[in-house]
Amino acid sequence: MNELEEKCLRFVLRHYQKNKLDTRQALKVFKEKHGVVGRAGGKNRYFLFLSGLAAAILLAFIVWVGISPEKQWTELAAYEHAVKYQLPDSSVVTVYPYSSICFRTKNYADVCREVKLTGKVGFMIKKDCTRPFKVIGKLAEVQVLGTCFVMDESRADTAWVQVESGKVRFSVLGQSEGVELLAGMEAQVVKGQHVPQIVHRPDSVKKGSFVFENTPLPKVLAELSRYYGVKLVADRTDKRLTANFDAHSLDEIIEIIEKVLKVHIKKQV
């Protein structure tokens, strides 16, 4: 079986639905259009031939639409065992059992690095500052430049991310607000939530280590608010912060931000 035949077979198996490919109906339409009248002699064999012809024409059209070069998708899947794949940019993915990712072949190579996820997949992403890498699931999405992480949507109501190295931005699908996760951190989204919840931090982060790289001030304050359990607001929201904090005191962090950005921050109950 050649590559084209394999693609056709995979497409038909994926999209087949009962009663969708009705050869009798196709034959009826064909006969009415071309004025074909059946004869007693060889009737069954003639009808069988036309049924096969009509089905083949319809199937060929469906398959051509499905694998048209303009709409071609590449799908990487695993069944009973985890499988490793190398993406066109040399990034490596580990697709866990009964999971998959897919991407537009041409777009991935030329325009953007974006994949759609089903199930659980591990990622080792090659750094490319000009083309961020994005994973889109059913509940959440992750955006990175270069890192190693696992995203899991095996459960229908939960999306979970664990970062092994680097930094990622984790957000609910369709929402602008998200959380930045560093190495060793884990977060999850439960269906119905609007912001991911951090469920694990390594000791270094628990002690007050924060890394911000040209991060909008509202996002900085949102992360600090979630960590310390207090709502922080500033008199100006158009500022961005690049800084690393190793402070045990929230008041000390606020003081540093106020001096660097020349803003006033207050706590709200």
BAFI-3210 file (N, C-alpha, C; in Angstrom, 3 decimals, decimal comma, padded with zeros to 6 digits):
// residues 269
n [1|2|3|4|5|6|7|8|9|10|11|12|13|14|15|16|17|18|19|20|21|22|23|24|25|26|27|28|29|30|31|32|33|34|35|36|37|38|39|40|41|42|43|44|45|46|47|48|49|50|51|52|53|54|55|56|57|58|59|60|61|62|63|64|65|66|67|68|69|70|71|72|73|74|75|76|77|78|79|80|81|82|83|84|85|86|87|88|89|90|91|92|93|94|95|96|97|98|99|100|101|102|103|104|105|106|107|108|109|110|111|112|113|114|115|116|117|118|119|120|121|122|123|124|125|126|127|128|129|130|131|132|133|134|135|136|137|138|139|140|141|142|143|144|145|146|147|148|149|150|151|152|153|154|155|156|157|158|159|160|161|162|163|164|165|166|167|168|169|170|171|172|173|174|175|176|177|178|179|180|181|182|183|184|185|186|187|188|189|190|191|192|193|194|195|196|197|198|199|200|201|202|203|204|205|206|207|208|209|210|211|212|213|214|215|216|217|218|219|220|221|222|223|224|225|226|227|228|229|230|231|232|233|234|235|236|237|238|239|240|241|242|243|244|245|246|247|248|249|250|251|252|253|254|255|256|257|258|259|260|261|262|263|264|265|266|267|268|269]
n.u [000,857|000,679|001,757|-000,298|-002,569|-002,628|-003,165|-005,719|-007,151|-006,887|-008,273|-010,906|-011,593|-011,522|-013,537|-015,839|-019,313|-022,278|-024,666|-023,962|-022,583|-024,347|-024,884|-027,039|-028,705|-026,965|-026,775|-029,411|-029,661|-027,720|-028,826|-031,238|-030,233|-028,839|-030,630|-030,811|-032,058|-032,950|-032,365|-033,824|-032,073|-028,966|-029,326|-028,810|-026,007|-025,353|-026,425|-024,923|-022,400|-022,800|-023,436|-021,037|-019,434|-020,627|-020,265|-017,500|-016,831|-017,965|-016,596|-013,957|-014,076|-014,629|-012,320|-010,334|-010,969|-010,435|-007,632|-006,516|-003,852|-003,927|-005,274|-003,972|-003,226|-000,970|-000,894|000,125|000,166|-000,436|-000,993|-001,274|001,193|003,566|004,933|007,724|008,226|009,780|009,479|009,110|010,804|012,808|012,089|011,030|008,493|006,684|004,262|001,714|-000,032|-003,003|-003,319|-002,774|-001,317|-001,817|-000,995|-000,829|000,952|002,393|002,079|003,314|005,993|006,564|005,168|003,949|004,549|002,427|000,335|-002,358|-003,803|-004,711|-005,480|-002,590|000,632|004,166|006,606|009,590|010,883|012,453|014,301|013,160|013,082|011,744|009,535|007,190|006,133|003,082|000,596|-002,567|-005,344|-008,481|-009,485|-007,525|-004,508|-001,004|001,878|005,174|008,740|011,050|011,404|010,839|008,146|005,060|001,811|-001,480|-004,587|-006,180|-008,352|-011,743|-012,600|-010,472|-007,399|-003,922|-000,634|002,839|005,973|009,229|011,643|012,817|010,348|006,832|003,732|000,555|-002,816|-006,429|-008,366|-009,124|-009,080|-007,470|-005,984|-003,481|-001,123|002,349|004,649|007,387|010,352|009,645|007,160|003,595|000,347|-003,227|-006,320|-009,695|-012,724|-014,814|-013,486|-011,768|-009,178|-006,023|-005,012|-002,310|-000,798|001,444|004,618|008,171|010,664|012,344|010,787|008,697|009,911|009,879|010,755|010,607|010,257|010,245|009,816|009,751|007,067|003,631|002,447|-000,133|-000,307|001,880|001,102|-001,173|-000,121|001,424|-000,636|-002,151|-000,291|000,328|-002,165|-003,635|-005,239|-003,789|-003,429|-002,610|-001,823|-001,214|-001,394|-000,016|002,586|005,570|007,430|010,702|012,381|013,989|013,047|014,091|012,792|011,424|009,391|006,328|005,861|008,406|008,853|006,845|007,740|010,126|009,144|007,577|009,543|011,125|009,340|008,037|005,421|002,351|001,377|-001,237|-002,806|-005,779|-008,614]
n.v [-001,198|002,150|005,537|007,438|005,792|004,870|007,288|007,832|005,630|006,035|008,447|007,753|005,838|007,476|009,359|007,985|007,471|005,889|005,188|007,437|007,111|006,265|004,026|003,164|005,389|007,116|005,762|005,968|008,729|009,011|007,446|008,822|011,263|010,575|009,160|006,333|003,099|000,080|-003,339|-006,619|-008,792|-009,543|-007,688|-007,427|-007,576|-005,367|-003,268|-003,594|-002,918|-000,185|000,770|000,395|002,088|004,614|004,852|004,816|007,156|009,107|008,571|009,055|011,789|012,725|011,851|013,288|015,937|015,726|015,301|017,324|019,360|022,054|021,996|020,285|018,281|017,157|014,369|013,037|010,176|007,916|004,600|001,827|002,112|004,598|007,004|008,517|011,465|013,519|016,902|019,211|021,398|020,339|020,027|017,782|015,435|013,487|011,266|010,076|006,965|006,481|009,127|012,254|014,650|017,312|019,212|021,892|021,160|022,820|025,421|025,130|024,838|027,220|029,464|029,538|027,920|025,769|023,499|021,140|019,488|016,284|014,419|013,280|014,661|014,952|017,555|018,710|021,513|023,229|026,187|029,231|032,411|034,012|032,662|031,712|028,754|027,019|025,225|023,925|022,890|021,291|022,579|024,328|026,300|026,465|028,498|028,917|029,654|028,086|025,062|022,389|020,353|018,868|018,318|017,553|016,395|014,231|013,650|014,602|016,950|018,404|020,165|019,848|020,901|020,349|021,671|021,015|022,204|025,549|028,033|028,522|029,820|029,465|029,154|029,509|028,326|030,748|032,819|035,783|036,150|034,481|032,140|032,181|029,622|028,120|025,978|022,891|023,584|023,063|023,219|023,525|023,424|023,418|022,496|025,221|027,069|030,248|031,052|029,446|027,259|027,158|024,263|023,129|024,090|024,350|024,272|026,521|028,423|028,648|029,985|032,562|033,253|034,900|035,390|037,757|038,825|041,456|041,731|042,611|044,942|044,469|041,645|040,860|041,727|040,165|037,551|037,756|038,341|035,947|034,221|035,245|035,557|037,949|040,848|042,917|046,202|048,766|052,251|052,820|051,055|050,617|049,855|047,812|045,015|043,840|041,647|039,822|038,243|037,467|037,408|037,276|038,697|040,225|042,962|043,973|043,268|044,775|047,341|047,466|047,222|049,538|051,541|051,005|051,158|053,473|053,728|053,445|051,034|049,248|047,295|045,394|044,394]
n.w [000,000|-000,982|-000,017|-000,552|-000,667|001,959|003,309|002,289|003,294|006,078|006,312|005,498|007,457|009,714|009,277|008,570|008,735|009,745|007,232|005,811|003,391|001,028|-001,287|-002,830|-002,951|-004,251|-006,696|-007,594|-008,023|-010,010|-012,103|-012,634|-013,506|-015,825|-017,324|-017,220|-017,774|-016,302|-017,387|-017,870|-018,374|-016,991|-015,014|-012,217|-012,127|-013,670|-012,159|-009,867|-010,802|-011,452|-008,897|-007,533|-009,059|-008,628|-005,865|-005,741|-007,128|-005,442|-003,048|-003,838|-004,267|-001,644|-000,255|-001,649|-000,956|001,756|001,934|000,575|-000,546|000,245|002,631|004,309|007,103|009,585|011,603|014,688|016,526|019,310|020,474|022,165|023,376|024,477|022,201|020,593|018,693|016,192|015,514|012,692|013,311|014,802|017,434|020,037|020,727|023,106|022,746|024,630|025,486|023,553|022,788|020,997|018,668|016,329|013,389|011,004|008,236|006,348|007,439|009,936|009,321|007,961|008,997|011,774|014,941|015,964|017,610|017,938|020,657|021,925|024,693|026,452|026,314|026,102|025,864|024,314|023,541|020,938|021,189|019,850|019,354|017,560|016,774|018,734|020,472|020,502|022,254|021,852|023,559|024,476|026,679|027,615|026,941|026,071|025,910|024,733|024,456|024,442|025,999|028,403|029,013|030,247|029,074|029,943|029,043|029,484|031,083|030,808|032,026|032,985|032,641|032,751|033,611|033,772|034,410|033,403|032,704|031,935|031,073|030,953|029,656|030,883|030,201|030,303|027,619|025,252|027,067|028,248|030,554|032,400|033,912|034,732|034,587|036,185|036,196|037,724|038,640|038,839|037,395|037,062|035,186|035,747|034,255|033,589|035,121|035,001|035,295|035,510|038,225|040,423|041,530|042,574|043,808|043,584|046,248|045,995|044,738|046,536|048,581|047,786|045,213|042,262|038,784|036,339|033,045|031,101|031,794|031,915|034,350|035,629|035,425|036,927|039,475|039,757|039,926|042,267|044,026|043,999|045,105|047,687|048,732|048,817|047,538|045,139|043,886|041,498|040,888|038,311|035,270|032,967|032,926|032,592|033,847|034,461|036,299|038,997|041,948|045,192|047,740|051,012|051,995|051,256|051,424|051,009|048,334|047,097|047,677|046,191|043,550|043,365|043,521|041,270|039,074|039,593|040,690|042,622|044,882|046,419|049,018|048,966|050,784]
ca.u [000,000|001,512|001,442|-001,602|-003,603|-002,694|-003,866|-007,129|-007,740|-006,996|-009,331|-012,206|-011,849|-011,739|-014,738|-016,983|-020,495|-023,299|-025,671|-023,477|-022,199|-025,476|-024,649|-028,324|-029,147|-026,071|-027,153|-030,688|-029,384|-026,975|-029,744|-032,168|-029,504|-028,380|-031,700|-030,487|-033,180|-032,427|-032,883|-033,982|-030,864|-027,764|-029,746|-028,107|-024,600|-025,251|-026,667|-023,778|-021,317|-023,095|-023,337|-019,621|-018,912|-021,120|-019,604|-016,086|-016,745|-018,252|-015,503|-012,776|-014,268|-014,478|-010,913|-009,552|-011,190|-009,809|-006,171|-006,104|-002,632|-004,199|-005,854|-003,336|-002,814|-000,156|-001,312|001,046|-000,668|000,051|-002,104|-001,044|002,482|004,022|005,777|008,420|008,282|010,514|008,745|009,940|011,789|013,686|011,498|010,673|007,293|006,374|002,809|001,359|-001,059|-004,333|-003,249|-002,293|-001,249|-001,869|-000,605|-000,802|002,333|003,026|002,104|004,279|007,338|006,785|004,457|003,915|004,655|001,190|-000,204|-003,578|-003,539|-005,753|-004,874|-001,394|001,831|005,338|007,229|010,933|010,755|013,659|014,091|013,089|012,479|010,925|008,322|006,775|005,462|001,799|-000,189|-003,978|-006,169|-009,914|-009,781|-006,469|-003,414|000,324|002,763|006,565|009,797|011,843|011,336|010,445|006,962|004,032|000,428|-002,355|-006,036|-006,789|-009,673|-012,557|-012,908|-009,268|-006,150|-002,845|000,687|004,010|007,147|010,479|012,708|012,370|009,169|005,693|002,534|-000,566|-004,056|-007,666|-008,592|-009,971|-008,932|-006,192|-005,244|-002,904|-000,057|003,669|005,143|008,818|010,732|009,177|005,808|002,468|-000,907|-004,337|-007,564|-010,889|-013,753|-015,610|-012,602|-011,278|-007,745|-005,407|-004,613|-001,016|-001,000|002,725|005,784|009,388|011,051|012,938|009,708|007,934|010,624|009,679|011,503|009,734|010,997|009,390|010,549|008,903|005,705|002,729|002,277|-001,319|-000,024|002,788|000,308|-002,083|000,645|001,746|-001,891|-002,502|000,693|000,252|-003,549|-004,121|-005,448|-002,914|-003,799|-001,665|-002,452|-000,936|-001,371|000,634|003,999|006,051|008,493|011,701|013,071|014,013|012,906|014,357|012,386|010,463|008,360|005,553|006,080|009,704|008,671|006,046|008,608|011,052|008,385|007,187|010,714|011,596|008,351|007,467|003,971|001,910|000,649|-001,884|-003,480|-007,219|-009,174]
ca.v [000,000|003,344|006,595|008,024|004,835|004,884|008,511|007,666|004,677|006,675|009,472|007,090|005,239|008,524|010,153|007,163|007,466|004,996|005,738|008,625|006,740|005,449|003,743|003,074|006,756|007,637|005,119|006,532|010,055|008,809|006,951|009,891|012,298|010,096|008,447|004,904|002,199|-001,277|-004,408|-007,876|-009,585|-008,980|-006,511|-007,330|-007,305|-003,989|-002,378|-003,702|-002,131|001,235|001,089|000,527|003,271|005,800|004,922|005,156|008,577|009,884|008,359|009,753|013,230|012,965|011,677|014,389|017,107|015,518|015,354|018,406|019,989|023,333|021,785|019,087|018,241|016,023|013,871|012,122|009,525|006,704|003,743|001,104|002,493|005,962|007,095|009,793|011,999|014,769|017,861|019,808|022,348|019,523|019,788|016,374|015,217|012,128|011,113|008,980|006,078|006,966|010,575|012,682|016,060|017,531|020,560|022,131|020,907|023,977|026,536|024,885|025,056|028,557|030,579|029,493|026,602|025,589|022,145|020,856|018,333|015,432|013,499|013,651|014,726|015,630|018,403|019,268|022,491|023,953|027,626|030,076|033,650|034,636|031,874|031,008|027,465|027,028|023,994|024,227|021,751|021,569|023,455|025,292|026,405|026,766|029,181|028,893|029,906|026,866|024,486|020,983|020,291|017,876|018,799|016,390|016,600|012,907|013,760|015,524|018,193|018,971|020,313|019,878|021,149|020,244|022,217|020,375|023,204|026,735|028,746|028,506|030,577|028,532|029,922|028,881|028,571|031,896|033,831|036,485|036,037|033,168|032,088|031,802|028,494|027,860|024,579|022,277|024,009|022,386|023,968|022,848|024,134|022,584|023,047|026,249|028,082|031,240|031,222|028,221|027,244|026,529|023,198|022,731|024,950|023,853|025,034|027,811|029,353|028,856|030,936|033,919|033,506|035,252|035,835|038,493|039,296|042,385|041,301|043,718|045,074|043,758|040,211|040,733|041,857|039,013|036,404|038,004|038,252|034,543|033,566|035,729|035,560|039,307|041,529|044,073|047,085|049,870|053,449|052,814|049,671|050,585|049,568|046,433|044,751|042,787|041,570|038,566|038,512|036,445|038,094|036,540|039,632|040,877|044,407|044,280|043,170|045,939|048,527|047,432|047,502|050,949|052,374|050,760|051,588|054,761|053,570|053,218|049,771|049,096|046,032|045,479|043,236]
ca.w [000,000|-001,036|000,958|-000,862|-000,275|003,417|003,702|001,947|004,225|007,384|006,240|005,440|008,758|010,704|009,015|008,174|009,576|009,217|006,307|005,109|002,033|000,590|-002,702|-003,538|-003,231|-005,277|-007,945|-008,031|-008,576|-011,257|-013,131|-013,004|-014,234|-017,137|-018,014|-017,322|-017,492|-016,102|-018,229|-017,147|-018,517|-016,377|-014,262|-010,937|-012,369|-014,166|-011,023|-008,965|-011,404|-011,284|-007,473|-007,227|-009,731|-007,929|-004,561|-005,955|-007,480|-004,241|-002,103|-004,352|-004,018|-000,203|000,106|-002,219|-000,106|003,060|001,908|-000,313|-000,042|000,876|003,946|004,841|008,502|009,999|012,907|015,353|017,530|019,975|020,861|023,413|023,956|024,196|021,005|020,428|017,342|016,014|014,702|011,632|013,839|015,648|018,754|020,228|021,531|023,538|022,734|025,527|024,897|023,178|022,693|019,686|018,315|014,890|012,987|009,564|007,843|005,713|008,381|011,001|008,800|007,390|009,625|013,237|015,559|016,723|017,525|018,688|021,515|022,486|025,639|027,221|025,465|026,648|024,852|024,457|022,463|020,525|021,381|018,664|019,854|016,524|016,577|019,956|020,295|021,202|022,316|022,071|023,927|024,487|027,806|027,929|025,983|026,612|024,962|025,197|023,478|024,421|027,330|028,482|029,868|029,917|029,138|030,028|029,021|029,382|031,700|030,017|032,729|033,607|031,894|033,742|033,026|034,643|033,725|033,816|032,562|031,216|031,563|030,030|030,030|030,888|030,307|029,860|026,202|024,976|028,105|028,149|031,815|032,626|034,913|034,235|035,362|036,094|036,373|038,955|038,986|038,212|037,479|036,394|034,885|035,811|033,381|034,231|035,691|034,053|035,505|036,037|039,621|040,665|042,519|043,175|043,605|044,231|047,439|045,634|044,432|047,757|049,432|047,292|043,986|041,136|037,601|035,413|031,869|030,365|032,133|032,273|035,794|036,145|035,547|038,069|040,695|039,842|040,406|043,676|044,779|044,171|045,964|049,066|049,185|049,035|046,258|044,948|042,780|041,300|040,329|036,876|034,775|031,657|033,139|032,452|034,816|034,268|037,585|039,735|043,372|046,183|048,963|051,825|052,440|050,209|051,542|050,387|046,882|046,692|047,763|045,050|042,324|043,391|043,241|039,905|038,078|040,016|040,837|043,992|044,997|047,727|049,283|049,178|051,500]
c.u [000,889|001,011|000,060|-002,730|-003,768|-003,452|-005,361|-007,821|-007,924|-008,131|-010,713|-012,565|-012,180|-013,101|-015,966|-018,104|-021,558|-024,314|-025,226|-023,154|-023,237|-025,362|-025,963|-028,841|-028,288|-026,430|-028,450|-030,486|-028,682|-027,914|-030,690|-031,482|-029,169|-029,414|-031,428|-031,707|-032,631|-033,083|-032,939|-032,695|-029,673|-028,063|-028,936|-026,642|-024,403|-025,437|-025,502|-022,614|-021,553|-023,004|-021,886|-019,023|-019,334|-020,427|-018,155|-015,917|-016,947|-017,115|-014,256|-012,873|-014,041|-013,014|-010,081|-009,710|-010,440|-008,303|-005,671|-004,887|-002,888|-004,713|-005,183|-002,891|-001,916|-000,584|-000,302|000,306|000,047|-001,157|-001,795|000,239|002,816|004,992|006,428|008,444|009,149|009,736|009,669|010,997|012,785|013,223|011,058|009,440|007,194|004,865|002,458|000,197|-002,420|-004,407|-002,719|-002,097|-001,386|-001,513|-000,660|000,643|003,016|003,138|003,158|005,694|007,595|006,219|004,545|004,007|003,444|000,671|-001,484|-003,402|-004,814|-005,078|-003,669|-000,161|002,939|006,058|008,653|011,104|012,076|013,385|014,138|012,344|011,555|009,603|007,975|006,033|004,180|001,135|-001,623|-004,730|-007,637|-010,286|-008,782|-005,438|-002,130|001,137|004,158|007,487|010,661|011,891|010,975|009,281|006,029|002,676|-000,498|-003,815|-006,748|-008,175|-010,469|-012,731|-011,682|-008,116|-005,039|-001,510|001,754|005,224|008,407|011,656|012,160|011,153|008,075|004,603|001,334|-001,852|-005,247|-007,910|-009,565|-009,885|-007,550|-005,347|-004,746|-001,867|001,238|004,245|006,628|009,077|010,273|007,775|004,763|001,224|-001,989|-005,488|-008,685|-011,980|-014,644|-014,777|-012,113|-009,775|-007,168|-005,014|-003,276|-001,183|000,300|003,798|006,994|009,771|011,585|011,880|008,891|008,598|010,506|010,478|010,522|010,601|010,010|010,253|009,611|007,409|004,838|002,483|001,019|-001,081|000,930|001,994|-000,650|-001,359|001,000|000,489|-002,274|-001,571|000,517|-001,186|-004,099|-004,250|-004,599|-003,388|-002,799|-002,393|-002,180|-000,804|-000,659|002,126|004,296|007,269|009,391|012,533|013,015|013,946|013,254|014,041|011,356|009,276|007,660|005,783|007,399|009,597|007,910|006,917|009,557|010,326|008,009|008,353|011,164|010,640|007,715|005,936|003,665|001,031|000,010|-002,590|-004,967|-007,715|-010,237]
c.v [001,242|004,414|007,195|007,101|004,800|006,113|008,389|006,750|005,299|007,696|008,824|006,498|006,294|009,188|009,328|007,282|006,619|005,764|007,000|008,304|005,757|005,206|003,650|004,451|007,372|007,063|005,719|007,890|009,940|008,389|008,057|010,953|011,869|009,266|006,971|004,082|000,784|-002,262|-005,685|-008,674|-008,877|-007,779|-006,350|-006,955|-005,866|-002,995|-002,404|-002,868|-000,636|001,658|001,297|001,777|004,541|005,965|005,350|006,623|009,443|009,779|009,096|011,246|013,553|012,890|012,831|015,654|016,954|015,664|016,398|019,106|021,302|023,167|020,641|019,276|017,023|015,629|012,864|011,508|008,329|005,906|003,030|001,529|003,933|005,956|008,476|010,179|013,253|015,669|018,514|020,784|021,674|019,432|018,329|016,284|013,743|012,023|009,880|008,175|006,746|008,491|010,952|014,188|016,157|018,979|020,663|022,084|022,149|025,150|026,350|025,206|026,509|029,716|030,538|028,053|026,423|024,181|022,058|019,520|017,609|014,445|014,072|013,575|015,468|016,380|018,796|020,234|023,201|025,452|028,361|031,340|034,307|033,900|031,106|029,722|027,464|025,661|024,374|022,945|022,104|022,553|024,587|025,335|026,796|027,449|029,254|029,363|028,667|026,289|023,014|020,880|019,179|018,533|017,597|016,823|015,261|012,879|014,854|016,882|018,893|019,041|020,546|020,067|021,036|020,708|021,562|021,328|024,390|027,373|028,691|029,424|029,668|029,319|029,091|029,266|029,732|033,004|034,472|036,323|034,613|033,228|031,680|030,747|028,298|026,373|024,061|022,645|023,205|023,249|023,201|023,806|023,117|023,267|024,021|027,339|029,034|031,478|029,915|028,378|026,508|025,513|022,721|023,729|024,275|024,747|026,414|028,859|029,651|029,883|032,366|034,242|033,741|035,782|036,483|039,048|040,138|042,046|042,509|043,742|044,381|042,258|039,947|040,756|040,680|037,786|036,558|037,871|036,801|033,863|033,956|035,815|036,922|039,994|042,794|044,881|048,228|051,055|053,596|051,360|049,540|050,265|048,089|046,243|043,611|042,735|040,148|038,899|037,271|037,047|037,260|037,414|040,270|042,383|044,822|044,252|044,387|047,197|048,599|047,803|048,978|051,856|052,233|051,350|052,938|054,707|053,408|051,989|049,684|047,729|046,300|044,219|042,557]
c.w [000,000|-000,073|000,721|-000,420|001,239|003,917|003,439|002,953|005,593|007,402|006,279|006,799|009,802|010,536|008,641|009,194|008,908|008,383|005,586|003,648|001,497|-000,913|-003,483|-003,903|-004,321|-006,651|-008,497|-008,676|-009,917|-012,388|-013,603|-013,848|-015,644|-017,876|-018,192|-016,933|-017,400|-017,043|-017,426|-017,185|-017,928|-015,502|-012,985|-011,132|-012,837|-013,026|-010,055|-009,476|-011,191|-009,822|-007,081|-007,832|-008,997|-006,584|-004,714|-006,278|-006,246|-003,240|-002,549|-004,100|-002,547|000,202|-000,434|-001,385|001,199|003,040|000,923|000,259|000,673|002,296|004,687|006,284|008,705|011,402|013,426|016,530|018,144|020,430|022,178|024,112|023,583|023,014|020,959|018,958|017,334|015,069|013,679|012,129|014,775|017,097|018,829|021,116|021,900|023,652|023,556|024,948|024,719|023,197|021,319|019,655|016,803|014,595|011,474|009,102|007,300|006,684|009,450|010,528|008,433|008,211|011,150|013,729|016,481|016,520|018,338|019,405|021,901|023,421|026,349|026,328|026,211|025,545|025,264|023,285|022,197|020,585|020,052|019,064|018,833|016,309|017,854|019,595|021,115|021,112|022,654|022,377|023,849|025,590|027,974|026,811|026,696|025,531|025,548|024,083|023,338|025,817|027,234|029,458|029,394|030,057|029,044|030,056|028,858|030,008|031,002|030,686|033,304|032,615|032,913|033,031|034,110|033,858|034,288|033,702|031,778|031,868|030,512|030,559|029,818|031,095|029,863|028,410|026,016|026,001|028,012|029,409|032,012|033,722|034,231|035,163|035,105|036,326|037,733|039,352|038,211|038,391|036,741|036,148|034,958|034,999|034,139|034,873|034,609|034,170|036,041|037,500|039,758|041,791|043,144|042,803|044,225|045,393|047,103|045,338|045,683|048,670|048,915|046,069|042,843|040,006|036,647|034,284|031,011|030,556|032,482|033,777|036,316|036,317|036,704|039,364|040,866|040,390|041,882|044,541|045,036|045,167|047,430|049,594|049,522|047,683|046,191|043,744|042,707|040,678|038,839|036,416|033,431|031,753|032,902|033,349|034,361|035,544|038,126|041,221|044,178|047,551|049,697|052,207|051,255|050,241|050,886|048,865|046,372|046,679|046,573|043,758|042,253|043,025|041,790|038,873|038,402|040,006|042,321|044,014|046,383|047,797|049,518|049,858|050,647]
res [m|n|e|l|e|e|k|c|l|r|f|v|l|r|h|y|q|k|n|k|l|d|t|r|q|a|l|k|v|f|k|e|k|h|g|v|v|g|r|a|g|g|k|n|r|y|f|l|f|l|s|g|l|a|a|a|i|l|l|a|f|i|v|w|v|g|i|s|p|e|k|q|w|t|e|l|a|a|y|e|h|a|v|k|y|q|l|p|d|s|s|v|v|t|v|y|p|y|s|s|i|c|f|r|t|k|n|y|a|d|v|c|r|e|v|k|l|t|g|k|v|g|f|m|i|k|k|d|c|t|r|p|f|k|v|i|g|k|l|a|e|v|q|v|l|g|t|c|f|v|m|d|e|s|r|a|d|t|a|w|v|q|v|e|s|g|k|v|r|f|s|v|l|g|q|s|e|g|v|e|l|l|a|g|m|e|a|q|v|v|k|g|q|h|v|p|q|i|v|h|r|p|d|s|v|k|k|g|s|f|v|f|e|n|t|p|l|p|k|v|l|a|e|l|s|r|y|y|g|v|k|l|v|a|d|r|t|d|k|r|l|t|a|n|f|d|a|h|s|l|d|e|i|i|e|i|i|e|k|v|l|k|v|h|i|k|k|q|v]
***
